[in-house]
Amino acid sequence: MKDCRKGFRRVALMAALMLATPAALAQSPPPTAAAVATIKRIEASPAFRKAVAAIEAGHDKWVADIITLTEIPAPPFKESARAKAYRDMLIARGLSNVEIDEIGNVTGVRKGNGGRGGEGMIVVSAHLDTVFPEGTPVKVRREGERLHAPGVGDDSTGLATQLAFIDAMNAAGIQTKADILFVGTVGEEGLGDLRGVRHLFTRGRYASQKGGRIKAFFSIDGGGMDSLTVGGAGSKRYRVTFRGPGGHSFGAFGLVNPMTAMSQAVVDLYKINVPADPKTTYSASVVSGGTSVNAIPGEVWMEFDMRSASAEELAKVEKRFLEILQQAVAGENAARSTREGPVTVEPVLVGDRPAGITPREADIVQFSTAAYAAEGITLKYQASSTDSNIPISLGIPAVTISRVASGSRNHSVDEWIGIEKADNVKLKRIGLATILATAGM
C-alpha cells in the first residue's frame, strides 16, 4: 500500500506539472507548515551549523575557484578543458563514480545512506559552457568586491558554488538519505540546446530508460537574493536561409534580392504583439551572407529566437513567424524580376527547449520557499530558460537557484559578480538547506 500511495503521489505531481499555468509564477504564498518544520529542524542541527561555518571559512576558496574556472575557456561545443579540470576538482572532494560522460558532462556522486534505491537521487547541476567564442579573453579582473570577466558569473560561479556545498557537507560530516549527483553540464547556452542535460536524462548512466531514479533537480544558474526559477521558458530557434539568383549590383539591378526578403521578415516579425504575462519574446540575432559590396547576394541567413513561459503562446509566435517568412519571399518575388530565378526561404529548427513549470506544491519549491522565509525573504517565482527545462518536461520537479547574491551584464564581455561575503554566505545557507531537505538529511 505504501508503494501504491507513492505511485499516486507521483502521478498527481506529474499531472500538476503538466497543468500548471505560467500565471502561477506571480504567486508567492507562504510555505506549508511541514516545509517550515523541515527547514527549521535542519538549520537547528549542529551538523548544519558546522556546514555553514565551513561555508564562511571557505569564502576565499570559493572566490579562488570562480577565478580558476573562469580562466579556463569553455566556448560553445568546446568545454573539454574546463570539464577535465572540474572532474579533478570533484575527485579531490571524494565523490564516487566521477567521470566525463559520452557527451562531455562531468558527473560525480555523493552517496546517501538510504539503502539501495530507497531514497531516489537528487541532481545538483551547473553548466560548463559559456556563450563566448573561442579566443575571447577570459582573464578575471578584481575590483574591490567585484570580479569582472566574460562568463565569470554564468556559470563559473554556479560550478564553484557546487564545490562550496560539497566542501561544507564534507566538513560537517553530513549524510543524506538520497544520493546526490553533482553535474557540470555541456551545451546549456545558445545552440547547445541543453544537449548535456538532455543526455543526462535520456541516454546517460542515470537516465530513466536505464533504471535511473532521479526524483528532483537543482540547477545553480542565476543571481539575486529573492528569486527562484520554477518555470522553464520554452524556446524555438531557427536558422533561416534566403536564396536568390544573385548578380552584379549594377548590371543585374532589378532582380529579386534575398536580403530584401530577409529584411522584410525582420520588420514584420517585430510587429507581432505578444503578451507580457506569460512573458513572450522574439529576437532577430545573428546575420551573415553576401559576397561583395557590388553584388546582389545569392544567399543570406539569419538566426531567430522565440521564447515563452507558455507552450501555447510560443506556438502562436512560431506559427506567425513561419507565415511571415513565406509572405516576405512572396512579396519580394512580386516586387522584382524573377527572370533568373525566384527568392526562396529555408527555415531550419536549430533549438527547441520545452516549456513547463514546477508547481508550487512540489516539495522542492516548498523547501526553497521555507528556506528563504527563514531568512525573512519573500520569494519571487519566475521563469527562465535553463537546464531545469528538461526535467520539468519529463515530470521531474526542478528549480533553478541563485549562484551569487549580485551581478549583472550576463552574456556580455563586461559581465561582473559581487563577492561580498555576508550576502553570499546567506545565499549558500539557503541553497544548502533546500538541497538537504530535498535529499533527506
N, C-alpha and C positions, 0 to 999 in steps of 0.2 A: 504493500500500500504506500509506503514511503516513496519508493521509486516512482510509483504512479503519480503521486502528488507532485513530485519534481517534474515529471513529464508534462503535467497540466500547466504548471507554472511556466515552464519553458515555452509551451505553445502560446500561452496567454501573452508572454512577453514579446514573442516574435510577432504576434498579431498587433500588439501595441506599436511595435517598431514600424510596421507597415502602414498603420492607420493614422499615426500621429501626424499633425499638420504643422507647418512652419510657424503658424500663429502662436504655438506654444512657446516659441523662443522668447517672446516678450514677457512671459510669466516667470517669476522667481519666488514661488511660495516658500514658506518656512519648511525646513526638513522634517521628516517624520520623527516621532519620539524614539523609535527604535534606532534610527541612524544617529541621532544625537547621543543616545546612550552608548552606542558602539564607539563613536569617536571620543567621548569622554573617558571611557574605560581605557582605550589605547593611550590617550595623551596623559592619563594619570599614572601609567605604569612606569616603574623605574627603568625598564629597558628602553622605552621610547624617549624618556628624558635623557638617557645616556646617548641615544642616537642623535638627538637634537644638539647635545653638547659637542658631538663629533662633527656635525654639520658646521657649527660655529667655529670650531677649531680648524676645520678643513676649508675655510672660506678662501684663503690664499691659494690652496691647492686647486680648488675649483676654478679660480681665475687663471692659474697656470695651465690647467687642462684646456680651457677655452682657447687660450693663445696657441698652444701646441697644435690642437686640432684645426683651428682656422688656418694656420700657416702651412697645412698640408693640402695642396689644391685638390678639389673634388668636382671638376666641371661635369656638365651633363654627360652621362654614359661613360665617364672615366673616373669612377670613385675608388679604384682598386688600391691606390697608395694610402688613402685615408682608411680604407677598410682593413688593410693589413695592420696599420698602427692601432686601430681600435680593437681589433682581435687581440693584439698583445696586451692592451690595457685590461680587457676582460679576463684574460688568462691570469694576469698578475693579481687580480682580485679574487681568484679562487673559484670562478664559476666552472661548471662542468659542461661537457659537450660543446665547448667553444669551437666555432667553425665559421668559415665563409662558405655559404651555400652556392648552389649551381648558378644562381643569377647575380650573386655578389653581396647579398645581405650578410651581416655579421650577427651571429646568434650565440647566446650562452645562457645556461640555466642555473638559477639559484634554487636548489632543491628544497621542497617543502617536506613536512613530516606528516602529511595527511594520509599516507598509505597509498598503495598502488592505485592510481586513477581516482582516488577517493574525493579529492577536492578540486579537480579540474586544474587548469593552468591560467595564469594571468600574464598578459603580454604588456611590457613597458617598452615603448619604441621611440626612437628619434631618427631623423634621416641624415644620411651621409652626404648627399649631393647638394650642390649649390646651383644657382641659376647662371653663374658667371662662366663665360667661355674660357677655354684653355689659354693660358698666357696672362690672365688678369692678375695683377699684383695683389697678394693677399698678406702682406706684412701688417701685423697689428700695431696700431699706434695708441698708446695710453696717454690720456689727458685727464689727470685727476681721477675721478671716479667713473670715467667712461673709457670704453675700448672702441676703437674705430677700425673697421676693415670690411671689405666685401664678404658677406657670409658669417660675420662674427656672431650674429645672433641666430640666423636662420641657416643651418640648425646646429652649428658647432656648440652653442650653449645648451641645446637640448641633449646632445651627446654627453657633455660634461656634467649636466645635471643627473643623468642616469648614473654616472660614475660616483657622484656625491651620494646618491641614495644607497648604492651598493656599499660604499665605504662606511656609511652611517650604520647600516644594518649589521655589517661585519663587526664594527667596533662595539656595538651593543649586544652582540650575540643573539640577535632577533631571529626567531624561527616563525615561519608561516605554515599554515596547513597546505596551501596550494603551492605548487611550483611557480616560480616567476621566471618567465622567459624575457631576457633583455635582448633587444634587437636594434641594430643600426641598419636601416633600410636604404636601398638604392632607388633611384627613379621617382622620388616624390615630386620633384619640381618639373614644370613645363611638359615637354614631350616625353618625359619619363613615364607619364600616365600611370603613376602608382605601381609600376611593374614589380617593385620589390615586395610590397605588402600583398599584392595580388598573388605572387608566387608563394609567399608565406602561407596564405590561407587556402590556396587551391592546388599547389603541386609540391610544396616543400615537405620537410620531415614532419612538421607539426600540422599539416593540412588535415581538414576534416575527412577528406576522402581516404586518408591513411590512418584513420583512427584517432585523429587529434581530438583534444578535449579542451580547447581554449574557451573560457567562459566569460572573459572580459578583456578589454583592450584599452590601454592608455597610450596616447601619442603626446610626447613632450615637444610642442611646436607652437609657439605663440608667446605673447608677452602681456604684461599688465597684472594688476593686483586684484581685479574684481570681475574677471570674465571667465566663463567656461564654455568651450565649444561642444555643444551636444548635437548640432546639426551638421550634416555633410552637404555642403553646397555642391550640387552636381554641375558638370561642365561638358560641353561639346566643343571640340576644337577641330578646325578644318584648315587644310592647306588647299587653296583654290588656284588652279592654273587656267589662265585665259590665253588662248592661242589664236593667231591670225596669219594671213599671208606674209605680212611684213613688206618692206620695200624702202626705197630711197625717200627721205623726208620731202624732197622737192619733186623728184621725177614721178613718184607714185602718190603724190598728195591727192587725197580724195578717197583712198582705200580705207576700209574699216581698220580700226586700231584697237587691239585688245586692251590697251591701257585705258582708253576712254570707257570701255565697258566696266573695267575694274573700278575705275574712279566713280562711275555712276552707282555701282553696287555699294561702295563705301558710303556715299552720300545718302542713299536710300536706307541703308542699314541704320544710320544714325537718326532716321526719322521715326523709328519704331518706338512706341510708347510702352514702357514696362513698369510693373508695379514696384513701389518702394518696399512693400511688405506683402508677400515674401520678396526680399531683395533679389532683383534680377538684373543682370548686366550683360553688356556685349562690348567687344573691342576689336578693332582692326589694328593689327600689330606689326608683324614682320613683313617686309615687302622686298621684292627683287625682280630683275628681268631687264630685257633690252640688251642691245649690243653696242650702240653708238649714238652720240647726240644727233647725228644726221641720218638716223634710220628709224622708220616706223617699226616698233618691236614686233618680233614674231611670237614672242612668249613673255608673259609676266606672271608673277604669282604673289599671293599674299596669304598670311595666316590670320585666322579669326578665332576669337574666344568668346563663348557664351556661357553664362553661369546663372544658377538659381538655386535657392534652398528648396524650391518646389519642382518636382519632376514634371508636373503639368505645365507650369509656366516656362520651364526650359524647353519643353517640346514645342510650345507655341512659338517661341523665338526662333528655334531651329527651323520650323516649317516655313515661317515668314522669310528667314534668311535664304533658304534654298529657292524660294519663289523669286526673291529679289535678284539672285544670280541669273536666272533664266530671263527675267524681264530686262535686265541690263544688257545682256547679249542680244536679245531680240531688238531692243531699241537701237543699239549700235549698228546692227545689220540692216535696219530700216533707214538709218540716217545717212549711211555712206555706201560706197560701191563695194559689192562682193564679187566683182568680176574675176578676181584672183583667188576667191575662196572666202567663206564667212568667218566670223569670230565664233569660237566655241569655248565652252567652260567645262572644267573637270574638278568638282569638289571631292576631296579625299578626306575622310574622317581620320584624324591622327590622334585624337584624345577623347576618351569617353569615361567620365567619372560619375558613378551613380549618386543620386541624391537620396537623402533619408534623414531620420532623426532618432536619437535615443530618447525614449520617453522619460519624463521627469520621475516616474515611479520606479525606474530601474535602480537597483542598489548602488551602482557606480555613480549615478547622478545624486542620489540621496546622501551618500557618504561625502561626496565632494561638497555639496551644499552645507552639510553639517560641519565639515572641517573649516570652511570659510566662516560660517556663522560663529564658530568658537573663537574666531579672531575678530568678531564684530563686523564682518564684511558681508553685505548682501550681494549675492552673485547676479551678474547679468548673463543670461544664456544667449548664445549666439551660434551662427552657422558659418562654416568656412570650408575650404577645400583642403583636406589633409589626408594622411594615411588612414584616419578613422573612417573615411567614406566606405572603404571596402568591408570591414567587419560589420558596420551598420547595415550595409546592403545584404549581408548574409544572416541578419537576425542576431548578431552578437553585440551586446551592449558595449559602447565605446564612447570615450570622451577625449578631447584634446585639452591638455592642461598647460599652463604657462611655464616657460623655461626660465624667465627672467622678469624682474619687477618692472623694469623700464627699458625702453629702447625705441628706435624709430628708423625710418628710411630703409626698411627691408627691400631687398632686390635692387638696391642702388649701390654704387661704389662708395658712397659716404654713409653706409649703414653704421649704426652705433648701438651699444647697450650700456646700461648703467650697472656698475658693480658695487654699489653701496651695500654695506654688509647687512644692516638691520632688516630692510625690506626683503632682501634676497634670502636671508635665513628664514624669515617668516613664511615666504612663499614655498620654500622646500619643506618646512614643517607641515604646511597644509598638504602639499603633494604627497609626502611620505605617509602621513596619517591616512589619507584616502586610499593609497595603494595597499597599506597594511590592513585596513578594514576590509577591502575587497578580497585580499588574499587570505584573510583569516589569521590574524596574529593571536 
